[in-house]
Amino acid sequence: MSKAIGYAGDVSARDAYSALSTREDSVLIDVRTQAEWTFVGLPDLRQIGKEPVLAEWQSFPSSGPNPDFVKAVSSHLAKKGLDQTAPIYFLCRSGARSQSAAIALTQAGHTQCINISDGFEGPLDGDGHRGTQSGWKAAGLPWSQS
């Protein structure tokens, strides 16, 4: 895991899934929008007995961060019995929003906020498509689409 300023660091989607599989107290927070969850798909953690926490960092069409994000996520984690040292993996489309979310929760006192740097779909390829080079989908990790 690479260490970053303002949060615990970055990992690939594959490394995040491995950690989520082995650490009972770890959690995945998908910070994409409702539209992305519905139309692009969701990580499927049922094989490891978990489910992602869905918490929009930014709501469409707003361009700013959700002002209730930190409070809502912190409350959800506390209800699950997780303290501020639990490993939290943040996921967005390509790693930018999730990095911001990891920084925000770190500033709120959580010590193991980890960004999934290649996101759910990864960067654009040469043809302008996502999901082919890196990220959750390209790594062949389980996901579902409604």
PyMOL commands that set and color helices and strands:
alter all, ss='L'
color gray80, all
select helices_A, chain A and resi 13-22+34-39+46-48+69-79+96-107
alter helices_A, ss='H'
color red, helices_A
select strands_A, chain A and resi 2-4+7-11+27-30+42-43+53-54+88-91+113-116+143-144
alter strands_A, ss='S'
color yellow, strands_A
deselect
rebuild
show_as cartoon
